[in-house]
Amino acid sequence: MSLKEENRLTERLIRGDSGAFREFVETYKRKVYGLAYELTKDHADAEDVSQVAFMKVHKSLGTFQKDASLNSWLYRIVVNAAIDHIRKRPFFPADKTSALPGRFADDGIRPVMDRSGDPQREAESALMQKKIESALDQISEREKTVFLLRHYHDLNLKEIAVALGISLGSVKSYLFRSIKKIQKELGVSQTPFEPGG
Amino acid sequence: MGECRKMKGLFLASLYGELDMDRKESLKRHLAGCRECSEEYEKMAQTLMTMSKKAAPDPGQQFWDGYWDKLELRMKKDGLFETLEAKTQKSPRVRFGFFPRWAYGAAGAVAILAVGILIGRLFFSRPVVLSRPASTGTPSILPASSAEDLALRTSRYFERSKVILLALVNFDPGKKDVDGLHLPRQREVSNELVKEASALKGDLKKAKQRQLEKLVGDLEVILMQIANLKSEVDLPTVEIIKAGVERRDLLFKISLSEMRQTDKKSRGQGPHARKSGPIAPTASII
């Protein structure tokens, strides 16, 4: 969605256009679910978190500042909803085997990957997914959230700072650290450095 | 060393395209002359490229199709689904907070003028005779000319939407050239139709044509998805939109609406019938 379209939708949401909220959900449901899934690693949890996030958006529309970024605001709500959800769930959940990376079949979720029909390419693609998941598992939750928001959800560094309520320097630091750790995990050699912010 | 440290601080912004032209140029110059930084930058870029291959989790089309219904149900259960209009009325700051003080004065003057005109019309002019639809006998809230105009607008809206939907539904990437979609034109028309939808829905609502209003609303969602398609044809999204068209039976509903109009004409009610009332019988089919 372009910035112009986002602004138009924001205005309609604030104005109280009855169709705007549904349009908003249809536009953002995949992104919201995607982030919730990455953070919870469970389909049922991700669905619940995404619904809770949209409900919070609906409840808080009256407090939304017109000049604020809809993206940052929405992602802040999703991240907070996911954190709340993770805090509430049992530490050793009996039925959370689907929460383990690579166990997509258990909850019916399959990553959209190579479906070319070429077994070798499909196997390579599956291996690559496993490697990427494993690399993401090596970084802290904070680093991972920053990385996911920047790399897969296209929020710029300032928007991430607003969404997570942290400084721009911290965002840069978390992102740099996460990339270095991922780099190491993927087998690319590392040089010691960290930006000042 | 200090220069390297300073330049490494720009790596992230550069890799994610957030660097302004000046700093981009100075980083480019530095990388051209510093092998260590250049290698470091390359490795980071390579890492990010690998991570871009990560597949998005996909619970399947069925999940996406039913997403809104489940959310709506949950919101209703939680008592959250009051209308957004009611919500914003509760929060006057939202509605009025964005305007300067003089705007309230101007709005007040306009309101007084409007009340004056209304009183004038009520007490000093002939009453407006409202038309009735020929077939249903239900009182219409629109004058005949507005009803005719609304019927024509709705019919034209469906006709234009149908052309767009047919092109998309009949599109087969295996048989036809991707350019066969003429996407730029379809996006442009879809955009126009999306813009028109709000006003049309409002008028249909006033005319109590709820089912037609809903059909326009459903079309609006699909047309918006088409308008948002990227310039390169995004085949997975095209498939999703096609599934949406089929699931909502949009083409079937439009055809029924057209058949009903034709039927009315053949029974001699044609344009005259349309002049005498809104298109309520069509709505009852849909």
Contacts between the chains, C-beta under 8 A, distances in Angstrom:
chain1	res1	chain2	res2	distance
A	1	B	228	6.5
A	5	B	228	7.3
A	13	B	84	7.3
A	14	B	88	7.1
A	14	B	94	6.0
A	15	B	88	7.1
A	16	B	83	7.5
A	16	B	84	4.3
A	16	B	85	4.3
A	16	B	87	6.6
A	16	B	88	4.0
A	16	B	89	7.6
A	17	B	84	6.9
A	17	B	198	7.1
A	18	B	83	6.0
A	18	B	84	5.9
A	18	B	85	6.6
A	19	B	198	7.6
A	19	B	201	7.2
A	19	B	217	5.9
A	19	B	220	6.8
A	20	B	84	7.0
A	21	B	84	5.8
A	22	B	68	6.3
A	22	B	221	7.4
A	23	B	220	7.9
A	23	B	221	6.7
A	23	B	224	6.6
A	25	B	67	7.5
A	25	B	68	6.0
A	25	B	71	6.4
A	26	B	68	6.8
A	26	B	221	6.1
A	26	B	225	7.9
A	29	B	64	7.0
A	29	B	67	5.3
A	29	B	68	7.9
A	30	B	56	7.6
A	30	B	64	7.3
A	33	B	57	7.8
A	33	B	59	7.4
A	34	B	56	5.6
A	34	B	57	6.3
A	37	B	57	4.6
A	38	B	57	7.5
A	43	B	57	7.9
A	43	B	59	6.0
A	46	B	57	7.7
A	47	B	59	7.7
A	47	B	63	7.9
A	51	B	70	7.2
A	51	B	71	5.3
A	51	B	74	5.8
A	54	B	71	5.9
A	55	B	71	7.7
A	55	B	74	7.2
A	55	B	75	6.0
A	55	B	78	6.9
A	55	B	80	5.9
A	58	B	75	6.8
A	58	B	80	6.1
A	58	B	84	8.0
A	58	B	87	8.0
A	59	B	80	6.6
A	61	B	84	6.9
A	61	B	87	6.2
A	61	B	88	7.4
A	61	B	94	7.7
A	62	B	87	6.2
A	62	B	88	6.6
A	62	B	90	6.8
A	62	B	91	3.6
A	62	B	93	7.8
A	62	B	94	5.2
A	63	B	91	7.8
A	64	B	94	7.9
A	66	B	98	6.1
A	104	B	57	7.5
A	108	B	59	6.5
A	108	B	60	7.0
A	109	B	57	5.1
A	109	B	58	6.9
A	109	B	59	5.3
A	110	B	57	7.9
A	110	B	58	6.3
A	111	B	54	7.8
A	111	B	55	3.4
A	111	B	56	6.7
A	111	B	57	5.8
A	111	B	58	6.8
A	112	B	55	4.9
A	112	B	56	5.4
A	112	B	57	8.0
A	112	B	58	4.7
A	112	B	236	7.9
A	113	B	55	4.1
A	125	B	53	8.0
A	125	B	55	7.8
A	128	B	50	7.7
A	128	B	53	5.6
A	129	B	53	8.0
A	129	B	54	6.9
A	129	B	55	5.7
A	132	B	50	7.2
A	132	B	51	6.1
A	132	B	53	6.8
A	132	B	54	4.6
A	133	B	54	7.9
A	135	B	51	7.5
A	150	B	16	6.4
A	151	B	48	6.9
A	151	B	51	6.0
A	151	B	52	7.4
A	152	B	54	7.2
A	152	B	56	7.8
A	156	B	16	7.3
A	156	B	18	5.6
A	157	B	12	7.2
A	157	B	13	6.9
A	157	B	16	7.5
A	157	B	18	6.3
A	172	B	9	7.8
A	172	B	12	5.9
A	175	B	12	5.7
A	176	B	11	7.8
A	176	B	12	6.1
A	179	B	12	7.8
A	179	B	44	5.8
A	179	B	47	5.8
A	179	B	48	7.0
A	182	B	47	5.8
A	182	B	51	6.4
A	183	B	43	6.2
A	183	B	44	6.9
A	183	B	47	4.3
A	186	B	47	6.1
A	186	B	50	5.8
A	188	B	43	5.0
A	188	B	46	6.2
A	188	B	47	5.8
A	189	B	43	7.2
A	190	B	43	8.0
A	191	B	36	7.6
A	191	B	40	5.7
A	193	B	5	7.6
A	193	B	8	5.7
A	193	B	40	7.4
A	195	B	5	8.0
A	195	B	8	6.1
A	195	B	9	4.2
A	195	B	11	7.5
A	195	B	12	7.3
A	196	B	5	7.4
A	196	B	9	6.1
A	197	B	9	7.7
